[in-house]
């Protein structure tokens, strides 16, 4: 039987040290390769990192990310509310939207919006079923490259945001909605002031992940020729044939932006979970049950013995 004076023998894990040594050696080899490989042209990477066209492409990437996410969040929230509605028509429309946009590749959707003018030359407002048009515009004038990119990215994102918001709303206790109805709140005020603020704690983390994913998905607008970051890098290496250095430049900026968004995401998650953590800390601890035998307790208390 062990005593308190015996030394604690820690288990040895030689496999961990071997794995760590292998990883360190591989990292050292990678750093040495990057520093000594002349064909990587690190001087060219440094020269193009803040080049004007690269900066303009970076700005276009940020614009696409912000606008597409705004479209996705607003429309996705509306679709989530429609899917939770008691109206079967609203539920069917929202379900069909999610089915369609989640079931087709985003690359196909981008190309569809970009080439919509080939089958719909004019976008018009007028009487339905062949009635006269009141106002019309050329489709290629309305749906430009930037608009096609926003439609492709934003409408696709709305389908995923609808499921995220629906799951967050479903996590709110049903009694919250009943309490709001008891206070004579209409459904819109109930969602805006009661349901959505409580669901936000579960909606914010996946939304932040979707934002980071959207930042990288903007590179797909390369297929419609919109000069964002990746397209700009491709246009430059199409002239000087330095593909790898320009792709490294684009990768560096994507890494910088995703790192910033990750820091913001962590701060948002910590802020949203403060109430839960505070409640957990204030929860009283259970007192240990007195292990003293019952007969000793009775003897120590004469009044109890009588």
N, C-alpha and C positions, 0 to 999 in steps of 0.2 A: 504493500500500500504506500503511495507516494506521500511525502510530507511537504510542507511549505518551504523547507530549506533546500530541496533538490533543485538544481539548475534546470531552466527550460531549454530543451533541445529543439531548435528550429529545423524544420524539414529543408533539405537541400533540393534545389530544382535545377540541375545542370542543363536540362533541355532549354529552359528559359534563357540562360546565359549564352548557349550556343546560338539560339535563334536571334538574340539581340546582336551578337557579334556578326552574324551573317548579314543582318539588315544594315548595320553600320558600314560593313565593307561594300555592300551594294550601293549605298548612298554615296560613299566616297568615290566609287567608280563612276557613278553618274555625274557627280560634280566635276570630276577630272575630265570626263568626256566633254561636258558642256564648255569647260574653260579652255580646252586645248583643241577642240575640233574646228578647223579653219573654215569648213563649209557652212557652219551655222551662221557665220557673219554677224557676230554680236555687235560689231560696230554699226552694221546696217540696222540692226534692231534698235539700238540706241538712237540712231539718226531719224528713224521713222516713228518713234514712240510718240512724239508730240508734233508730228507733221500735220499741217493744216487740214488736209483731206481726211486724215485719220480722226482728227478731233471732230470734224463735221459728221463723219460716220458714227462716231461715239454718241454725239448729241442726238442723231436720228434714232439710234438704238434706245436711248433713254426715253425719247418721246413715244416711240412705239410701245415700250414697256408700260409706261404710266397710263397712256390713253387706253390701251388694250385691257389693262387690269381694271381700270375704272368701268369700262363697258362690261367686262366680265362680272365684276362684283355687283354692280347695280342690276343688270339683267338677271344674273344668277340668283340674287335675293328675291326678285320678283317671281322667277320661276319656282323657287323653293316654296314661297307662300302659295302659289297656284297649285303645286303638287300636294300641299297639305290642306287645300280647300275642300269643302264639302260639295262643291259644284263639280259634277262628273265631267263637264265639258272642259273646265279649266284644268282639271287633273289630266285629262287625255291630251290636251294641247301641250302642257308642260312636259308630260312623259314622252310624247312624240318628239319634241324638240331635243330633249336629252338623248333619246335613242338615236336620232339622226346625226347630231353633231359629235357624239362620242363614238359612233360607229363608223365614221368615215375619216380617213387620214387628214391631218391638218394641211399637208402639202396639196392634196386634192382640193381642199376648200380654198386655199389661196389662189390656185390656178383657176378655179371656177369663178371667183369674183373678178379676177383680172380679165378673163375672157368672156364675161357676161354680155358685153356689147355685141358679140358675134351672133347671139340669138335674140337679144333684146336691144335693138338699136336706139330706142327712145324710152325714157322713163316719163310716164305721163300721169296726170291726175284728171279724172273725168268720170263720166257715168260708166258703171260696170256693164259687162256682157256686150261689148261692142259699141257702147254709146260714144258720143263725141268727146274728144279730149279738151279739157279746159286749159291745162298748162302742160307743156312737155319740154324735156331737156335731152340732149344726146347722152347716152349712157356713158360713153368714154370720157365725157366732160365731167360728169358727176362722180363716177367711180374712177378716180385716178390711181396711180400706183400706191400712194400713201393710203388712200381710202380703202383700196382692196386689201392692203396689209392689215389695217385696223379691223375690217369686217372679218377677214379670215382668222386673225388671232383672237379678237374680242368675242365674237360669237361662239367660237370653239371653247374659249375659256369659260363662258357663261354656263355651258353644260356641266363642266366640272364644279364650278362654284355653286351651282344649284344643289348638287349632292352634298357638298360640304356644309352649306347653310342649312339644308334640310336635316342633316344629322345633328347639327348644333341646336336647332330649334327643337328637335325631338328629344334632346337630353334635358330640357327644362321640364320641371314637374308640372303635371296637368293642373294641380291646385293653384298655380300662379295665374293661369288663364281664368279659372273659376273665380278667384279673388278679384281679378280685374273686371269681370262681368258683374260681380256683386257691387262694384263701385260705379257701374253704369258706363264703363269705358267701351267705345266702339272697337271693332276688330283692328282698325288701323292704329289707333292710339295704343291698344294692348300690345301689338307687335313692336311698335316703335319705342314704348316706354317700359315695357315689362319683359317681353319675351326676348327680343334681340339683345338688349344689354346683358342679360344673363347667359345667353348663348354665345356671346362674343368670346368668352374665355376659351371655348372649344373651337371657335371658328378662326381666330387669329393665327394660331400656329400653322395649320395647313394652308391658309391664305398666304402667309409669308413664304411658305415653300413653293406655292404656285407662282408667286412673284419672281422668285429666283429662277424657276423653270421658264417663265415667260421671257426673262432677260436673255436666256440662251436660245429660246425658240424663235426670237426675232431674226436669227441668222437664216431661217428658212425663207425669208423674203428675197433671198438671193435669186430664187427661181423667177421672180417677176421683175428683177433688175432694180429694186429700190436700193439706193446707195447707203445702206447702214454700215456697221463696222466691218462685218465679214465681206460684204460686197465690195466695199472700198478697198480692203486689203487684196481681194482678188483682182480688182481693176489695176492696182499698182503692180502686182507681180505678173500680170498679163503683159506689162510693158517691159519690165526689167528681168523677168524670169527668175526672180529670187523668191520662190514659193515659201520655203521653210522660214526664213527670217520674217516675212510679212505675216505668216500664220502665227509665229511666236508673238509678234506685236499684238495681234488681235487677242490671243490667249491671255496675255498679261492684263489687258484692259478688262476682259471678262472676269478674270480672277480678282482684280481689284474691286469691281462692282459687286460681285457675289460675296466677297468678304465684308464689304460695307453693309450689304443687305442682311447678312447673317448676324452681324453685331446688332443691327436694329431689331431683327427678329428676337434675339435673346433678351434684349431690353423690354420689348413689348410683352414677351411671355412672362418675364419676372414681374412686370407691372400688373398684368392681368391676374396673376396668381397670388398677389399680396393678400387679398382678402381670405383666400383659402388657407394660406400659410398662417396668417394671424389667428384664424379660428382654430387651427390645429394646435398652435402654441397655447392658446387660452384654455383648451380643453383640460379639465382637472384629471389628475392621475388617480387611478384606483389605489386605495389604501391597502397595504398588505394585511391579510387576515391574520389575526393573532393566533400564533401556533401554540399558546399555552394550554395545557390540558384543562378540561372542564372542571374536574374535581378540585384542582389547585385554585382555580378562580373562585369556586364556591367557598372554599375554606378561607380565602383571603377576605371574603365579604360576609361578615356575620349577618347583616340584614338580608342578604340573598339566601343564606342558609336557612333562616327562619321562614 
